């Protein structure tokens, strides 16, 4: 379990921060899509 978390630590942190920003500043689909594409590349 710990090795899985360490492997995906950066994406997990990025996804949670993106979700928090979406909640704070209101939902922006363009921003969400850009971040998801950036994560997958």
Phi, psi and omega in degrees: 000317181294321180295322177298315180297317180296323180294320184253022184300312182298308178301321179297314179297316180297313181298315180295319179294322177298315179298316179298315178298321178299318181292317183292311188262004182088153187288128178232103184301321180300313180300317180296314181296316179301315180294320178295318177297317180298323178293319185286337182282000000 
